Amino acid sequence: MQTEKIKPVGCELKAYTKKELRLLYGIPESTFKRWLKAVAETADTGRKNWLNLIQVEALFRKYGVPGVKVIEYNLPIPVNTTQ
């Protein structure tokens, strides 16, 4: 019987520095600062370097987990006209 190792997708929910989180998302610093201002829990972080668990979770909820791609399809529903 063959066993496969499953690679974890995404990242761990823990406290991160702003730089670590920005690098996980792969976005520029200016964009990350805008993201922080847009989320109520992180809007007042100012010069603090670390984001706590609640703040990281709020970012994950708003912008998704880094490394996880969500694809939504708006496919037309086929209509059966042969009836």
N, C-alpha and C positions, 0 to 999 in steps of 0.2 A: 504494500500500500504506500503510495507516494503522499508525502505531506508537504504542504506549501506554507512558507512563512508569510504572514499578512503584514504588510507595511502599514504603520499608522499614518493616517492622513490628517493634515492640519497641524496644530500645535497644542501644547499643554496650557491649561487655564491656571495661571499663576501670576504673581507680580512680575512686571517687566520694566526695564528702563525704556524711556521714550525711543532711544536709538535702537534698541533690540527690536521693539515692536515695529518701528518704521522699516527696518531692514527685512523683517519677516514679510511685511506687505509689499516690499520692493517699490516704495514710492518716495518722491523727493520730500525733503524736510518742510518745504513751504506747504505742500499738500497735506502732510501729516498735521501741521499746526492748524490748518483750516478744519481738518477732521476733529481735532481736539475741541475747538471752539464750538463745533456744531453739536456736540454731545454734552448734555447738561452735567453729567457726573465728572467730566474732564475739562469743562470750560474754564475753571478757575485754578488750574494746576500751575500756571505761571512758570516760575523757574525751577520748580520741583522736578527732579530727574526721574523718580520712580512713579509708576502707576500701580495702585493697589488692585487687588482682585476684583473689587466692585467696578472700578474704572475700566479694567481690561475687559470684563464681561460686557459692559455697556458698549464698548467699541466693537466687540465681536458681534453683538446683536445688531448693531447699526450697519456695519460694513462687512460682516461675514468673517469667518475664521480664515486666517492666512493659509494659503495652500489648498483650500477647498474651493472648487469652482461649482457654482450653481447655474445650471442652464435651464431656462424656461422656454418652452415651445408654445407658440400660438398657431397650432395646426388647424386648418379648416376641418370641420366634421363632414365626412362624406355623406351625401344625400343619395338615398336609393330611389331612383326615379323609375325603376322597372315595375313597380307595383300597380 
